[in-house]
Amino acid sequence: MSRIHEALKKAEQERAASQGGSAQPEYSAVEVATAPVMPGAKASELDAGTEHPANGRVPFNAAMPSLASPFNVDALMARSIQQSWIPDEKIMLFFNEDDKVRGTEEFRTLRSRLYALRDKAPLKKILVTSALPKEGKSFTSANLAQVLARQHGRRVLLIDADLRNPRLHMMLGTTATPGLADYLQGGTDEFSIMQRGPMENLFLIPSGQELSNPAELVGSGRLKLLLQRIEPLFDWIIVDSPPSVPVSDASVLAKGCDGVLMVVRSNSTPIDMARRARQEFPDEMLVGVVLNGTNSEVMPYTRYYYDQDHSSATEPRS
């Protein structure tokens, strides 16, 4: 885990060095340090549903939608909702034709490292979290899903499981309902909450209606059931969760996923908070740490790559 420790230490050093400096932009480029090992097993089999409503948990047999219709890719394409997304192209990096936008190459590197980890152990459902709010976890979740979907034939599902402060629908320029909260309350089926937008093979489950008791519904087990049912339809499932220090949702959600990707913000995340967030998850669950918000001076080789590529594209050949 040495590279992860180095990433956290680097974030703290940059934060300390920049005290009193100008504010960093909310979103910028990322770096990633991946863990050397991955879990060797999938999430455990789901409980058949014996929890009593008095515990504040929704039993699986309460208002469960019927799956009498085919549950396959054809059904996914026919029954998911086609939406005209209007993404914010300043932070949704892969919805325009400019492959030289700062940050795109870092997300391609992250994609490559995740595939390398998947060669060693099962890895499909990834939870993306952070220690505290405003560290860029939703930005990371959305762009990771986009770069994965850019590969030919790869279907990717992005889930907004941050029911306390959902952001993905705003970033992608679409509606929040129907969504995950509606499914967790037993009001709809899996296909009815999935959206398709202009990017081929990228699907979204938005947050859904506002809830007064998100923790109880997240812990009900229905999200694990959802993931279990839809997993065969997708190559990757990216779950955006709430920050892990203020609330317990992330550690609960992680139990239904194969790995956790943690986002820390350069010049911002206190190292004690990053370490506390790290302790919320078993060692084998953490696949890596994304260092978000680094500036160009921290990434000279990336800047050189972009400058050279730009020059070769614009200058005439001799």
C-alpha positions as CSV (number, residue, x, y, z in Angstrom):
1,M,0.0,0.0,0.0
2,S,3.1,2.3,-0.2
3,R,1.9,4.2,-3.3
4,I,-1.4,4.9,-1.7
5,H,0.4,6.3,1.4
6,E,2.6,8.4,-0.9
7,A,-0.5,9.8,-2.6
8,L,-2.1,10.8,0.7
9,K,1.2,12.3,2.0
10,K,1.6,14.3,-1.2
11,A,-1.9,15.7,-0.9
12,E,-1.2,16.8,2.7
13,Q,2.1,18.4,1.7
14,E,0.6,20.4,-1.1
15,R,-2.2,21.5,1.2
16,A,0.3,22.7,3.8
17,A,2.4,24.5,1.2
18,S,-0.5,26.3,-0.2
19,Q,-2.0,27.7,3.0
20,G,-2.9,31.3,2.3
21,G,-2.6,30.8,-1.4
22,S,-5.3,31.3,-4.1
23,A,-8.2,28.9,-4.2
24,Q,-7.9,25.9,-6.5
25,P,-10.6,25.3,-9.2
26,E,-13.2,22.7,-8.1
27,Y,-12.2,20.3,-10.8
28,S,-8.9,19.6,-12.6
29,A,-6.6,16.8,-13.5
30,V,-6.2,13.6,-11.5
31,E,-3.4,11.2,-10.6
32,V,-4.0,7.7,-9.3
33,A,-2.1,5.3,-7.1
34,T,-3.4,1.7,-7.3
35,A,-3.1,-0.9,-4.6
36,P,-1.0,-4.0,-5.5
37,V,-3.6,-6.5,-4.7
38,M,-7.4,-7.0,-5.1
39,P,-10.0,-9.0,-3.3
40,G,-10.2,-12.6,-4.6
41,A,-13.9,-13.0,-4.1
42,K,-17.2,-11.3,-5.0
43,A,-19.6,-9.8,-2.5
44,S,-21.3,-12.4,-0.4
45,E,-24.6,-13.9,-1.5
46,L,-27.6,-11.8,-0.6
47,D,-29.9,-12.5,2.3
48,A,-33.3,-13.8,1.2
49,G,-34.9,-11.0,3.1
50,T,-35.8,-11.7,6.7
51,E,-35.4,-8.2,8.2
52,H,-38.4,-6.9,10.0
53,P,-39.8,-3.5,9.0
54,A,-39.4,-2.4,12.7
55,N,-35.7,-2.3,12.1
56,G,-36.2,0.4,9.6
57,R,-35.1,-1.9,6.7
58,V,-37.2,-2.8,3.7
59,P,-37.6,-6.6,3.3
60,F,-36.8,-7.8,-0.2
61,N,-40.3,-9.3,-0.6
62,A,-42.0,-6.0,0.0
63,A,-43.4,-4.6,-3.3
64,M,-40.7,-6.3,-5.3
65,P,-41.2,-5.6,-9.1
66,S,-41.8,-8.7,-11.2
67,L,-39.2,-9.8,-13.6
68,A,-41.5,-11.8,-15.8
69,S,-40.2,-10.0,-18.9
70,P,-36.8,-10.9,-20.3
71,F,-33.9,-9.6,-18.2
72,N,-31.3,-9.3,-20.9
73,V,-29.5,-6.7,-23.1
74,D,-32.4,-6.4,-25.5
75,A,-34.7,-5.6,-22.6
76,L,-32.2,-3.1,-21.3
77,M,-32.1,-1.3,-24.6
78,A,-35.9,-1.4,-25.1
79,R,-37.0,-0.4,-21.6
80,S,-34.3,2.0,-20.4
81,I,-35.3,5.7,-20.8
82,Q,-33.7,7.5,-23.7
83,Q,-32.9,11.1,-22.6
84,S,-31.4,14.1,-24.3
85,W,-28.6,14.9,-21.8
86,I,-27.0,18.3,-21.9
87,P,-23.7,17.7,-20.1
88,D,-21.5,20.4,-18.6
89,E,-18.6,19.9,-21.0
90,K,-16.3,21.9,-18.7
91,I,-16.3,19.0,-16.2
92,M,-17.7,16.1,-18.3
93,L,-14.4,15.7,-20.2
94,F,-15.4,13.0,-22.8
95,F,-18.6,14.5,-24.3
96,N,-16.7,16.7,-26.8
97,E,-14.3,15.8,-29.6
98,D,-11.2,17.4,-28.0
99,D,-9.1,14.5,-26.7
100,K,-6.4,16.9,-25.5
101,V,-8.6,18.4,-22.7
102,R,-6.6,18.5,-19.5
103,G,-7.5,15.4,-17.4
104,T,-8.5,13.1,-20.2
105,E,-5.2,11.3,-20.4
106,E,-5.1,10.8,-16.6
107,F,-8.5,9.1,-16.8
108,R,-7.2,6.8,-19.6
109,T,-4.4,5.9,-17.3
110,L,-6.8,5.1,-14.5
111,R,-8.8,2.9,-16.9
112,S,-5.7,1.0,-17.9
113,R,-4.7,0.4,-14.3
114,L,-8.2,-0.9,-13.4
115,Y,-8.0,-3.3,-16.3
116,A,-4.6,-4.5,-15.0
117,L,-6.1,-5.1,-11.6
118,R,-9.1,-7.0,-13.2
119,D,-6.6,-9.4,-14.8
120,K,-5.7,-10.5,-11.3
121,A,-9.0,-10.7,-9.5
122,P,-12.8,-10.0,-10.1
123,L,-13.4,-6.3,-10.5
124,K,-16.5,-4.9,-12.0
125,K,-18.5,-2.9,-9.4
126,I,-16.4,0.0,-8.1
127,L,-17.4,2.4,-5.3
128,V,-16.0,5.9,-5.6
129,T,-15.9,7.9,-2.4
130,S,-13.9,10.6,-0.6
131,A,-13.2,11.6,3.0
132,L,-15.1,14.9,2.9
133,P,-17.5,16.7,0.6
134,K,-16.2,18.8,-2.4
135,E,-13.2,16.6,-3.1
136,G,-14.3,15.6,-6.6
137,K,-15.7,12.1,-6.2
138,S,-18.7,12.8,-8.4
139,F,-16.4,14.3,-11.1
140,T,-14.2,11.3,-10.9
141,S,-17.1,8.8,-11.0
142,A,-18.7,10.5,-14.0
143,N,-15.5,10.8,-16.0
144,L,-14.3,7.3,-15.2
145,A,-17.7,5.9,-16.4
146,Q,-17.3,8.0,-19.6
147,V,-13.8,6.8,-20.4
148,L,-14.7,3.2,-19.8
149,A,-17.7,3.6,-22.1
150,R,-15.5,5.1,-24.8
151,Q,-14.1,1.6,-25.4
152,H,-15.9,-0.2,-28.2
153,G,-18.6,-2.6,-27.0
154,R,-18.2,-1.8,-23.3
155,R,-21.5,-1.1,-21.5
156,V,-21.1,1.0,-18.4
157,L,-23.6,1.8,-15.7
158,L,-23.1,4.9,-13.5
159,I,-25.1,5.0,-10.3
160,D,-25.7,8.1,-8.1
161,A,-25.9,6.5,-4.7
162,D,-25.2,9.8,-2.9
163,L,-28.8,10.3,-1.9
164,R,-27.9,13.1,0.5
165,N,-26.3,15.4,-2.0
166,P,-26.8,14.0,-5.6
167,R,-24.8,15.7,-8.3
168,L,-24.5,13.4,-11.3
169,H,-27.8,14.4,-12.9
170,M,-26.8,18.0,-12.9
171,M,-23.3,17.3,-14.3
172,L,-24.9,15.2,-17.1
173,G,-27.7,17.6,-17.7
174,T,-30.6,15.3,-17.1
175,T,-33.5,14.5,-14.7
176,A,-33.0,13.0,-11.2
177,T,-36.2,11.0,-11.3
178,P,-37.1,8.2,-11.5
179,G,-34.0,6.9,-9.8
180,L,-32.4,4.9,-7.1
181,A,-34.4,6.2,-4.3
182,D,-37.6,5.2,-6.1
183,Y,-36.3,1.7,-6.5
184,L,-35.1,1.4,-2.9
185,Q,-38.7,2.2,-1.8
186,G,-40.1,-0.6,-4.0
187,G,-41.9,1.8,-6.3
188,T,-40.3,0.7,-9.6
189,D,-38.2,-1.9,-11.3
190,E,-34.6,-1.9,-12.5
191,F,-35.1,-0.9,-16.1
192,S,-37.5,2.0,-15.3
193,I,-34.8,3.9,-13.4
194,M,-32.0,3.5,-16.1
195,Q,-31.3,6.3,-18.5
196,R,-29.5,6.4,-21.8
197,G,-28.0,9.6,-23.2
198,P,-26.0,10.6,-26.3
199,M,-22.9,8.6,-25.4
200,E,-23.2,5.0,-26.7
201,N,-23.2,2.3,-24.0
202,L,-23.2,4.7,-21.1
203,F,-26.2,4.3,-18.7
204,L,-27.2,6.2,-15.7
205,I,-29.3,5.5,-12.6
206,P,-29.8,8.9,-11.0
207,S,-30.5,9.6,-7.4
208,G,-34.3,9.7,-7.6
209,Q,-36.7,11.6,-5.3
210,E,-35.4,13.3,-2.2
211,L,-35.5,11.2,1.0
212,S,-35.7,11.9,4.6
213,N,-34.1,8.6,5.6
214,P,-31.4,7.7,3.1
215,A,-29.3,5.8,5.6
216,E,-32.0,3.3,6.3
217,L,-32.8,2.7,2.7
218,V,-29.2,2.4,1.7
219,G,-28.8,-0.2,4.4
220,S,-31.9,-2.2,3.5
221,G,-30.1,-4.5,1.2
222,R,-32.1,-3.6,-1.9
223,L,-29.1,-1.9,-3.5
224,K,-27.1,-5.1,-3.2
225,L,-30.0,-6.9,-4.8
226,L,-30.1,-4.4,-7.7
227,L,-26.4,-4.8,-8.3
228,Q,-26.7,-8.6,-8.3
229,R,-29.5,-8.5,-10.8
230,I,-28.1,-6.0,-13.3
231,E,-24.4,-7.0,-13.0
232,P,-24.5,-9.5,-16.0
233,L,-25.7,-6.7,-18.3
234,F,-22.7,-4.4,-17.9
235,D,-18.9,-4.6,-18.2
236,W,-18.4,-2.0,-15.5
237,I,-20.6,-0.5,-12.7
238,I,-19.4,2.8,-11.1
239,V,-21.2,3.8,-7.9
240,D,-20.9,7.3,-6.6
241,S,-21.3,7.3,-2.8
242,P,-21.5,10.0,-0.1
243,P,-18.2,11.0,1.6
244,S,-17.1,8.3,4.1
245,V,-16.2,10.3,7.1
246,P,-19.4,12.3,7.8
247,V,-21.8,9.5,7.2
248,S,-21.8,5.7,7.2
249,D,-23.4,5.1,3.8
250,A,-20.1,4.5,1.9
251,S,-19.0,1.6,4.1
252,V,-22.5,0.0,3.7
253,L,-22.5,0.5,0.0
254,A,-19.0,-1.0,-0.4
255,K,-20.3,-4.3,0.8
256,G,-22.1,-4.8,-2.5
257,C,-19.1,-3.8,-4.6
258,D,-15.8,-5.4,-5.6
259,G,-13.5,-2.5,-4.8
260,V,-13.3,1.1,-3.5
261,L,-11.6,4.0,-5.3
262,M,-10.9,6.9,-2.9
263,V,-10.6,10.5,-4.0
264,V,-8.4,13.0,-2.1
265,R,-8.1,16.6,-3.1
266,S,-4.7,18.3,-3.5
267,N,-4.1,21.3,-1.3
268,S,-7.3,20.5,0.6
269,T,-7.9,17.1,2.1
270,P,-6.3,16.9,5.6
271,I,-4.2,13.8,5.9
272,D,-5.9,12.7,9.2
273,M,-9.3,12.8,7.4
274,A,-7.9,10.8,4.5
275,R,-6.5,8.2,6.9
276,R,-9.8,8.0,8.8
277,A,-11.7,7.5,5.6
278,R,-9.2,4.8,4.6
279,Q,-9.9,2.9,7.8
280,E,-13.6,2.6,6.9
281,F,-12.8,-0.1,4.3
282,P,-10.9,-3.4,4.5
283,D,-7.4,-3.3,3.0
284,E,-8.3,-5.7,0.3
285,M,-11.2,-3.5,-0.9
286,L,-9.2,-0.4,-1.7
287,V,-8.1,-0.5,-5.3
288,G,-6.4,2.9,-5.3
289,V,-6.4,6.6,-4.5
290,V,-7.1,9.4,-7.0
291,L,-5.3,12.7,-6.3
292,N,-7.7,15.3,-7.7
293,G,-7.1,19.0,-8.3
294,T,-3.3,18.9,-9.1
295,N,-1.9,21.8,-11.1
296,S,0.3,21.7,-14.2
297,E,3.5,22.3,-12.2
298,V,2.9,19.0,-10.3
299,M,2.5,17.1,-13.6
300,P,5.3,18.3,-15.9
301,Y,5.5,15.2,-18.0
302,T,1.7,15.3,-18.8
303,R,2.1,18.9,-19.8
304,Y,5.1,18.1,-22.0
305,Y,3.1,15.3,-23.7
306,Y,0.2,17.7,-24.4
307,D,2.5,20.5,-25.6
308,Q,4.4,18.2,-28.0
309,D,1.2,16.6,-29.3
310,H,-0.3,20.0,-29.9
311,S,2.8,21.2,-31.7
312,S,2.9,18.3,-34.0
313,A,-0.7,18.8,-34.9
314,T,-0.5,22.5,-35.7
315,E,3.0,23.1,-37.1
316,P,3.8,22.3,-40.8
317,R,6.1,19.4,-41.5
318,S,9.4,20.2,-43.2
